[in-house]
Amino acid sequence: MRILLVGAGGVGSAAVAIAARRFFFETVVVADHDLSRAERAVAGHGDRFVAAQLDAASSEAVTALCRTHRITHVLNAVDPRFVMPIFNGAYAAGADYLDMAMSLSHPHPTAPYEQTGVKLGDEQFAASEQWSAAGRLALCGIGVEPGLSDVFARYAADELFTEIDEIGVRDGANLTVDGYDFAPSFSIWTTIEECLNPPVVWAEGRGWYTTEPFSEPEVFEFPEGIGPVECVNVEHEEVLLVPRWVKARRVTFKYGLGDEFIEVLKTLHKLGLDSTSPVRVGGASVSPRDVVAASLPDPAALGDRMRGKTCAGTYVTGTGRDGRPRKVYLYHVVDNEWSMREYGHQAVVWQTAVNPVVALELLATGGWSGVGVLGPEAFPPVPFLDLLSGYGSPWRMEER
């Protein structure tokens, strides 16, 4: 296996550190628009890792780099603006493809808080037959959320339940950052995108529909000392992926943002600072959202200042195998102190990065296989969960 890893930011750099301890691949080419950042990501990890410069917005450049290095698998670790050129570039090069966020949505033009417009991943799913005919695999949404959360949904359906009422992904943390009043632990560009777009819900008999941002607040009790966190509806890929392969009456995604974070996002929206359309400032043309991102600290550089844990999980309710009502929370917790000590990367990016590396190892060894545009739910969950534990970061399940 010869891998092109596009993006040497927080998640990409963490993926390098994780993959460096595994032996299922021949080469990883780490590519970034900033060559020096790619060089920093591979430094000290051995000669299996090579740095390269790449314009991720150019599918032709992605194809050319794949051909130069005889790439078999492309792992997309940049923000979702670049999904389609990387996706198309990998296809043209004859490589398989993995990402952690799917192609962008576009709200319904007249009823954005009732009906879906272009949904997350629609552009990629439209090409599924083309990928299948070519015998190629695009494994989409294989980070932690989406990704591990989807594997949990499939595991619950296969192993724990006969009927499922709701699959609800619930994400929360108690992370703090010393010295900052406001410092997101993940890409603010992506966070703005998913939190201010109309959230999508799936319901049996109705299909996909949308609601107002931050709707249906609920207090969810997170394990391992994190405690109660208020969670709200957010647009996320799981709601678009899970119903394609797992039968449930309802699928939701709720994120534990906190009142302060929600108010910041609302203010950005009110001022138009969430916009991705460039505006003229003096002689320059710049996107307001890019200005916001540039004004905040790099999440990847905050690890030494971060304290606490992050939890990603899937809450499933329904009828258990014994015919009785059952509620379980399948989850994965990463302590920032552990991830910094063991890998030198903060908890949120490490937790995101470990899952595509696990998936790549399963594809390399034959534990997973498939063609077309597929989500994590399309694959058997047990090999993934077993291998994740083998990476030294076990998942857990709590009866509720």
Salt bridges, closest charged atoms under 4 A:
GLU26 OE2 - ARG2 NH1 2.81
ASP32 OD1 - HIS33 NE2 3.69
ASP32 OD2 - ARG37 NH2 3.03
ASP79 OD2 - ARG81 NH2 2.63
ASP96 OD2 - HIS73 NE2 3.61
ASP96 OD1 - ARG136 NE 2.70
ASP122 OD2 - LYS119 NZ 3.50
ASP158 OD2 - ARG154 NE 2.91
GLU163 OE1 - ARG249 NH2 3.16
ASP165 OD1 - ARG249 NH1 2.47
GLU166 OE2 - ARG170 NH2 3.50
GLU166 OE1 - ARG250 NE 3.70
ASP178 OD2 - ARG307 NH2 3.04
GLU193 OE1 - ARG289 NH1 2.93
GLU194 OE1 - HIS236 NE2 3.17
GLU204 OE2 - LYS247 NZ 3.18
GLU216 OE1 - ARG250 NH2 2.91
GLU216 OE1 - LYS254 NZ 3.90
GLU218 OE2 - ARG170 NE 3.12
GLU218 OE1 - LYS254 NZ 2.90
GLU224 OE2 - ARG396 NH1 3.33
GLU237 OE1 - HIS236 ND1 3.97
GLU238 OE1 - HIS236 ND1 2.69
ASP274 OD2 - HIS269 ND1 2.86
ASP290 OD1 - ARG81 NH1 3.29
GLU342 OE2 - ARG341 NE 3.73
GLU361 OE1 - ARG22 NE 2.94
GLU398 OE1 - ARG400 NE 2.79
GLU399 OE2 - ARG326 NH2 2.39
